[in-house]
């Protein structure tokens, strides 16, 4: 499926390519390029969930549920496994382990799958068959899984990519319903949710959405009055617990592919904004999952590892509760050389040991490809319960993410996206003072088949090999004892120029809480907006139509500062009074972009000048 993206999403590619071209007079220089990474522990993001690192499994995979695969996933820190496999979810019947029109390998039934899940220490996310199934079939599955077998399966998707059922033209998803509109799907979700929650009230039900800025987002189909997302959320919103996104970004080069995670913050913000707007009361309870993603270039080589680590981190720090790589095994499609190593165009994490028409063969069965190590590095870096904090580099070829552990430790994940040159990185910290000891450093380099570990560099300087993933583990210079607890999730309402922010109180430590400080995130800088002895703050002088992200920190009477609260992001409204209106129109659009027109109309008195 071709992704539909906004044209501005291609801008970072230009910056990356320009940065990779040596300046005049520097060709052949032996000096290692430098970069500065800033980590701001006051700028809190989402907390790492226990479902964060996920993968897909498919019933056509003969290795599904085997001990070797389960052990590989357990070692990589995989916490979620999705079943029965993408579009197969809409043709699969769990009772007899069949998928009419598709192939089901022996020994891939639900119980076998659950054996592998349990062995790996993970939990499942299950696709209930909407396309060719019934609510009763799905409810029976819930009953069998959670009442009869006691598996405790919590997350259930209602179908796979149902917007691909032909309603918008493209037709790859099985859907036997006469009505294939988003309205029909939304009503179906309600019926499935009611039946499945009657079998087990504790299950969480997910509905399929289109990913913002990707096809067919924004399209109003024939006979419809609204887009897929607006329709589904408006009808099914009160009955669901999470939404499902898939993301397969386009790109023809590794350099381009590695810029794509820059789109994620806006993508998830827009998804959350749609949920808030259309899903009804208490929409904040609805989670966001990314149950399929993969890179367009270097699926089996180092660009895939870099993309995986960057994409998972970017999604998780924006509050997505699970990210599931497609797929476990998929089979090779075309041999090429990427980053100096063979790439088979196999979107599986593990080798299928298939041979291509040209006679080239993949490595031995279940040999991990590079993206597997990207996930393993991620599980080393970010553990459930850690809080992501803001980190960024001043070099477009260096990526940075950071987490703060509950014990006060800090872990920094650094990506060198330059295939040819190392980077010497200076690390600056705000709201955190690392210990002077040499840190423990984990590194995955191009062509490696394992992650190395050594005490290396300093807390303020690290050298990143070309095309590498590096995690730096840091301890605080002084352990905080008896400091205040973390304030709860802030909430807020905004007008065009003001906002009212409130938050749950923090638990006091060894000393009483003296005040709360509210900080706005401006990149990696925290800009203090104000402070309060209570649990609310009103702010003014905001810019209309602007997005703001803030954190609240508690300070006690001894001067100790808490960790940052979860973030609150809000957008101010349009100006209450204006001398003009602005309207955007779609002049022409296609699968990968559009041409828009912006119309500015004066509504007040226009000055004539002196």
N, C-alpha and C positions, 0 to 999 in steps of 0.2 A: 504494500500500500504506500502510495506517495504521500509524504508529509506536506501539510500546508502550513507555511510559516510566514510571518510578517517580514517584509523586505528588510526592515532595520535589523533583523536577526543576523544578517550577513555582515554587518559592519565590523564586528570583532575579528573576522577573518582577515580583513584588510590590515588591521592593526598588527595581527600576528605575523602576517607575511612581511609587512614592512619592518617589523622588529628583527626578523630573521635575516635581513639583507645588511651586510656590513656597511658602515659609513665609509665615505671616501677617505682613502689613505690608511684604512685599518686592515685591509686584506692581508691575511697571513700573520696577523698579530697573534702572539702566543699567550697573551694575557687572558686569564679565565674571566668571563663576564660575571658581573656582580649584580645582586638584587637585594632589596630590603623587604622583609616580611614583618608586618605589624600584627600583633595578637592583642586584642582588647578583651580582657576577662570581665569587664563591666558590661559589655555588649552581649547579653545572653540571647541565645537562640533556643531551638527546641531541645528537649531531652531525648537521648537515645532510647528508643523503645526496645522491648525484648523480642519484637517481631521484625526488626529492621532489615537484617540481611537475609534475603530470600532467593529462591530459585524456582524454576518450573520443572516438573516431571511430566512425562507423557506415556499413555498406555501403549503406544506403539514402540516403546523403548524396552528391549529385552533386559536391560540392566536395572530397570525400575525396582526399587526395594532391595537390591542386593547388598550384602554386607560391605563389599568393597566400596561401593558408591556412598553408602551411608557413613562409613568411616571417614572417607575423604571430606564429606560435607561437615561431619562433626568436627574434624580437625580445622576446617576453615571457618568455624563459627557460624555456619548457616543456621538460622533460627526459624525460618518459614519455608515450607515446601508446598507448591501449588499443583493441583491435580484436577482433572485427568489430562490436561494439555491443550491450552489455547482453544482453537476452533473445534477441536474434538469434544470440548465441553458441551457443545450444542448438538452432538450426535451420539454421545455416550450414555449407555444405560447401565447403571451400577449393579443391578440385581443379577444380571447374567453376564456382565463384563463384555458387552458387545458395543460396536460402533458401526452401524450399518452405513456402508459407503466408505468406510475407512478400515485400517488394519489395527488389530489389537494383538500384541505379542502375548505369548503364554506367560502365566504367572505375573500378571500385572493388575490383578484385581485390587479392590479397595483395601482389603485386609493386608495384602502383601505390601502395598504402599504404606500403610500405617505402621507396619513392622519396621520399615526403613526410617520413617519419620521418628519413631521412638528411639531407635538405635542411635540416630544422629543427635538426639536431644533437641529436636525441633518441634514445631507444631504445624498443622496443615491449614491450607486455605483451599476450599473446594468450590469448583464451578458446578452449580446445579444446572441441569439441562433445560434451558428455556426453548431452544430452537425446535426440538423434536420431542420434548418431554412434557410433563404436566406438573402442576403444583403438588398433586398427590404423590407422584414418584419422588419428588424432592423431599416432601415431608417424611416419606417412608425411609429415605436415606438418613435424614436427621435422626429419626427414631432408632434406626439400626445402629448408627454411629455412637449416639450419646446415651441412649437408654439401654439397648441390648448389649452393646460392647463396652460402653463406658469410656470411649475415646476422648470425650470432651472437645469435639471439634467446634470451634467458636466461630470462625469466619466462613461465610458462604456467599459466593457471587451468584447472581442470577444471570446466567448466560455469559457469553464472551463478547465479541465485537459486533453487537447486533445492529449498529448503524451501518454495517457492511452487508446487510441483508437484501440489498437492491433498491431500497427506498430512495437513496440518493444517487443511484446509477451503478455504482460498483457493487458487485455481488460475490462475496466469498464466504459469508457466514450462513450456515443452514438455519432456515426459519420457515417452518411449515404453516405458520399462521397466515390466514388470508389477508389480514390487515397487518402490514409491516411498518406502520407509522410509529413515531415516538410515543404517541398517545396510547397505542395498543401495547407497546412494550411497558410503559409506565403502569398501566392498569394490570398487566401481567405481573409485574414486580410486586404490586400490592397483594395480589392473590397468592403468589408464592410466599411472601413474607408472612401473611396471615396463617397459611397452612403450616409453614415450617416452625413458626414460633408457637403454634399450638402443640407441636410435637415436643419442643424444648424452648421454653421462653428465654433461655439464656443465650441463644445463638445471635450472632450479628449478621445482618443482611446487607449486601452491597449491590448497588445499581451501576450499570455501565454508563459512563459519560464519554463525550468526545473531549480530547485533550485541547485546551485553549491554544489557539493559533495553529492548530493542525487540522487537516481535513477530517470530517466535514464541519468543524466548528464554525458557527456563524451562518450556516446555510439554512434557509427555510425551505423545506421540501414541498413538493406539489401536494396541495390539499391541506397543508399545515398552516397554522397561524403563528408559530414560533419555532425557534431552533430546537434541536434535540435536547440540549441540556436544560433549557428553560422548561420545556414540556415535561421531561422526566422528573426534574426536581419539584416542579409545582404540584404534580400529582402524587409522586411516590415519596417525596421528601419526608413527610411525617411518619413513614413506615420503614425507613431504612436507617442503617447505622454507619455506613461508609459508602464512598463512591470509588469507582474503578477507572483509572487512566492507563493508557498504553502510550509509549513514546519511542518511536524509531526515527531519530533525526536523519536527515539526508546529509550527504557530503561526499566529495569525490577524492579527497586527499586526507591523510592522517591529520595534517595541520588544521584543516577545516573541521574535521570531526571533533578534535580536541577543544574547539571553541564552543561547541554546542551546549555544554553544561551551564554556560553563562546565561542561557535562556530560562533556566529553571526557576529562579526566584520570581520572575514575572509570571511564568506559567502557573505556578502553584498559587500565587496571589490572586490571579484571575479566577482560578477554579474555586478558591475559597470565597471570593467576592460573589460568584454566581450562586454558590450554596447559600450564602447569607441572604442574597436578594430573593431567591426563588423557593427555598426549601421550607419556609414557614417558621413557626416559633421554635425556639431552642435549637436552631440549626448548628450551633457551635458544637453539639455532641457528635456531629457527622464527621467521621474521619476520612482521610484521603489515602488511597493506596495506589501504587504504581506496579501493577502485577505483570507487566512485560516491558522490557527495554533491552537494547543492544546497540552496539556501535555500527556505523555504516562502513568503516574501514578498519582493517586489522583485527578481525574477530578473534584470531588465534594467536596474535602476537602482542608486542608491548603496547602499541596504541590502545588495544582493547583493555589491557590492565589499567592504564592511566585513565581511560574513559570510565571504566567501571568504578574505580575508587573515587573519582571526581563526581560522577553522577550520583552514586549512592549517598556520598556525604552531602552534596548540595540538596538532594531531595529530603534527606533525614533532618538536616538543620532547618529546613522550611516546614517541618511538621508532618511529613508523610510517614505513615506508621509501618509500611512495609514496601520494599523494593525487590522485585523478583526477576532475576536475569532469565532471558530466553536464550538457551534452554540447557538441559543437562547433556543430552546427546542430540545432534541434529544431522550430522553427515556432511562431508565436504562437497563443495560445488565447483570451485575453480582454484587451481594452484597459482600463487603469485609470491613474490618476495616483498615482504614488508619489514622495514627496519632491519634488513639484513638477514631475515629468517623466513622459512617457508610458512605461508599462510594459506589455508585450504578453503577459506570462505565458509568455515563451519561455525555456526553460531552456538554450538554447544560449548559448555565449560570443559567437558571431558571428551577425549578422542573417541570416535566411533570405530576407528581402525578401518575405515572404508578406503577403497582405491578409486581414483578418478579415471576417466576415459583415456587420459594421456599416459596411464600406467603408474603415476605417482600415488603413493599410499600414505595415509596418516600414520602417526606413531601407534604403538600398541594400545589396545583397548583400555580406556579409562585413564590414559595419560593426561594429566591436567594441562590445559592450554594457559597462556599467560593471564587471561582475565580471572581464572580461578585464584591466582595469587594476588590479584587486585582485591578480591573479596577477603582473602585470608589476611592481607595487610590491614584491611578496614576493620576486621574484628580484633586485631591486635591494637589498633589505634583507638577505636571508639567502642566502649562497652555499655550494655544496658544500664541506665541510670546516670551516665555521664551527661553533662550539658554542653552542647555545642556553643562556642563563643565566636565572635567575629574575628576573622583572620583574612588577610589579603596581602598581595605582593605588588610591588611597583613595576614588575616585569611581566608582560603578557604571556611569556613562556614559562612562568613559575606559578603554580597553583598552591593554595594554602588553605587548610582547615585546622580547627583546633577544638579540643574538648577539655572541660574541667571536670575532674573526678570528684565524687563526694568527699574524699579524704583530703582534697586540696591539691592533689597532683594535677599536672597539665600535660597533655599530649598534643603534639603538633604534627600534622601530616603535610609533607611537602612534595610537590610534583615538579619534576623538570621535564617539560614538554619539548625540549630541544633534542633532536636525535643525535646531534653531533658534538655538542659542547657541554661541559660541566658548568655548574653555576656555584659561585661562592655566595652564600646567603647570610646576611646580617639579620638577626632576629631582635626586634624591639617589642617591649611588653608595656601594656597599660593596665593598671589594676592588678598587677601580679609581679612578684619579685622571685625569680628562680634561684635555687641554691647554686653555689659555686662549683659543686662537684661535676665531674665529667658525666654527661648524660648517657643513658643507654639508647642506642640508635639501631633501628631495624631498617634494612634496605632491600629493595627488589630491583635488580638492574636488568637491562635488555639482554634477553637470551638466557637468563638464569632459570633454574628449575627448583629454586628454594629461596626463602627469605633469610638473609644473613642478619646476625646480631652482634654488636660490639659496643664497647664504651668508646665514644668518638666525639671529636670536636668539643665545643662548649655550648652552653645554653644560649649564647649570643652569636655563634658562628658555626655554620655547617657547609660542607661542600657536597653538592648534589651531583652524582654521576649523570651523564647524558641519558635521557629517556628513562628516568628512574622514579620510584616511589620511596620516600624516606619518612619514617616516623621517629620523632624525638620525644623521649620520655623525661619529664622534668618534675622535680620535687620543689616545694616552696622553700624559700630561704629560712622562714620561721613558721613553724606549724601554728595555725590559729587554734587556740584553745578557748572554749566557752564563748565564742562569738555568736552574734544573732543568727537566727534561722533565716531562710529565704522567704521574702514576701510571696504571696500567691499570685495566680494569674490576674493581671490587671484587665479591667474592662473600661470602655470609654464611649462617649458620644461626642460628635463633632458638628459644628456649624461650618460656615464658610471660613471663619477666621478664629474660632475658639474651639477648645476641647475640654471636656470634664472627664478626668481620669480617676478611677478608684481601684482599690486592691485589697485582698484579704491581709490581715495583719500577720507579721512574722512572729515566730515564737522567740522570746528573749533567751539569751544564753546566761552567762555568768553575771551580766550587768543588764540593767533595764534598757529598753530601746529609747533613744533620745529623739530620733526623727527618721523620716524616710526621704530619700533623694531620688528624683526622677530625672533620667537621662534619655536624651534622644540619640539614636544611632545615626551618625553621619559618616558612612563608610566604616572605617575602623576607629573613628573618633567618637567619643561620648561627649555630648554637649549637654551640660546640666541645665534643665529647664526651671527647676525650683526644688523646694523642700517643704515638708509638712510634718507637724507633730501628730497629725491624724492619719487617716488612710484614704485621703483624696487630695486632688490638686486640680485647680482650674488654670488653664494656660490660654494666652491670647497672642495676638499679632502673628497668626499663622497665615500661610499663603493659600488662597482658595484653589481647590482642585489638586492638592498635593498629598502625597503619601508620606506618612510618618511612622516610624517604629521606635518604641520607647521601652525602657526597663525601669523597674523600681528596685532600689537597694535600701536595706535598713542599716542604720548606724547606731551603736549603743553609746552609753555615757562614757565608756573608756576609749571611744574613738574607733572601735572595731567595725569594719564594714562587711556586710553579708555578701553572699553570692548574688548574682543578678536574678531577678524574677524571670519567669517566662516572658517573651516579648509580646507586646500589644502593637498591632499594625492597624492604622485607620487612615482614611482619606477624607480631607475636608471637602465641603460641597462647593458648588458653583458660586460665584459672587452673588451676594444678596441683591446688589445693585450694580449694573454695568451699562456702559454706553454702547455695547455691541453684543452680538451673538455670533457663535462659531458653530458651523455644521460641517460634518465630514460625509462625503458620499463615495460610494464604490463605483468608480468609472469602468473598471474592468478587473476581473480576477481569474486566476488559474490555480492549478494544484499547488504551486510553490510560492505564490505571492499575489500582489494586487497593485493596481494603480488607483490612488484615491484623490479626490478633490476636496480642498478645504475652502469653505465659503465664510467670509467675515462680513456681517451686516451691521451697519451703524443703527442704533436704536435711540440715541440721544442727540444732543447738540454737538456738531462737529466743529471744533475750533478752526478759525481761519488764519491764526498766527498773527504776529505783530504787524 
